[in-house]
Amino acid sequence: MSLKTLNVEKLQEATGNIYESIVILSKRARQIAAREKMELDEKLKYFEGFEDEEEFAFNEEQERISKDFERRPHPTQRAIVELDQDKVSFRKPE
């Protein structure tokens, strides 16, 4: 895990207003987190129907899947990278 300072002016360039940029980033981060949660739930759903059969093997596999998700960058970090690379689209309600 590493810390990195953000260029606030660069974040502001996307919208012209730092507060709007922050709102866009938070909404995008929530979208990423929700998508990941659905993906994790889908992968772990496979293990729901098994009763005591090779429980140890299934627990190891569930743990591996969970750790893979934990190693991913935080959704906020990915949202910032996406905004920086102009991969986030947004529109104003006006």
C-alpha positions as a printed Julia matrix, in Angstrom:
94×3 Matrix{Float64}:
   0.0     0.0     0.0
   1.4     3.37   -0.94
   0.32    6.92   -0.4
   0.22    9.38   -3.23
  -0.62   13.05   -3.16
  -3.31   14.24   -5.53
  -3.08   17.28   -7.7
  -6.33   18.98   -6.74
  -6.14   21.36   -9.69
  -5.95   18.42  -12.07
  -9.06   16.88  -10.48
 -10.8    20.21  -10.85
 -10.02   20.41  -14.58
 -12.6    17.75  -15.42
 -15.55   19.78  -14.12
 -14.25   23.23  -13.33
 -15.31   22.8    -9.72
 -13.46   20.71   -7.14
 -16.66   19.88   -5.25
 -18.37   18.56   -8.35
 -15.3    16.45   -9.08
 -15.42   14.98   -5.58
 -19.11   14.14   -5.95
 -18.44   12.46   -9.3
 -15.55   10.5    -7.79
 -17.64    9.33   -4.85
 -20.48    8.19   -7.11
 -18.07    6.33   -9.39
 -16.36    4.7    -6.39
 -19.76    3.51   -5.14
 -20.51    2.03   -8.57
 -17.2     0.17   -8.59
 -17.72   -1.11   -5.03
 -21.26   -2.29   -5.82
 -20.1    -4.1    -8.97
 -17.29   -5.79   -7.02
 -19.65   -6.84   -4.25
 -22.0    -8.44   -6.77
 -19.06  -10.21   -8.4
 -17.78  -11.5    -5.04
 -21.25  -12.62   -3.95
 -21.67  -14.46   -7.25
 -18.38  -16.3    -6.81
 -19.1   -17.2    -3.19
 -22.67  -18.29   -3.99
 -21.19  -21.42   -5.54
 -20.21  -22.68   -2.08
 -23.64  -22.23   -0.43
 -25.13  -25.64   -1.19
 -22.32  -27.81    0.15
 -22.73  -29.57    3.49
 -19.65  -30.74    5.41
 -18.23  -32.33    2.25
 -14.59  -31.44    2.06
 -15.35  -28.34    4.11
 -11.66  -27.55    4.52
 -11.08  -27.41    0.77
 -14.08  -25.15    0.26
 -12.99  -22.83    3.08
  -9.54  -22.5     1.51
 -11.07  -21.66   -1.85
 -13.44  -19.1    -0.3
 -10.52  -17.53    1.54
  -8.47  -17.36   -1.67
 -11.32  -15.66   -3.52
 -11.83  -13.16   -0.7
  -8.12  -12.35   -0.51
  -8.01  -11.76   -4.26
 -10.72   -9.14   -3.85
  -8.94   -7.58   -0.86
  -5.74   -7.14   -2.89
  -7.48   -5.01   -5.47
  -7.02   -1.26   -5.22
  -9.69    0.55   -3.25
 -12.66    1.7    -5.38
 -11.84    5.33   -4.58
  -8.32    4.92   -5.93
  -9.63    3.36   -9.12
 -12.23    6.12   -9.52
  -9.48    8.75   -9.25
  -7.37    6.96  -11.86
 -10.39    6.69  -14.18
 -11.16   10.4   -13.84
  -7.5    11.25  -14.42
  -7.49    9.15  -17.61
 -10.8    10.66  -18.81
 -12.59    7.3   -18.56
 -15.43    8.67  -16.41
 -18.36   10.21  -18.21
 -20.78   12.51  -16.46
 -23.42   15.04  -17.33
 -24.95   17.94  -15.52
 -28.7    17.83  -14.93
 -29.26   21.21  -16.61
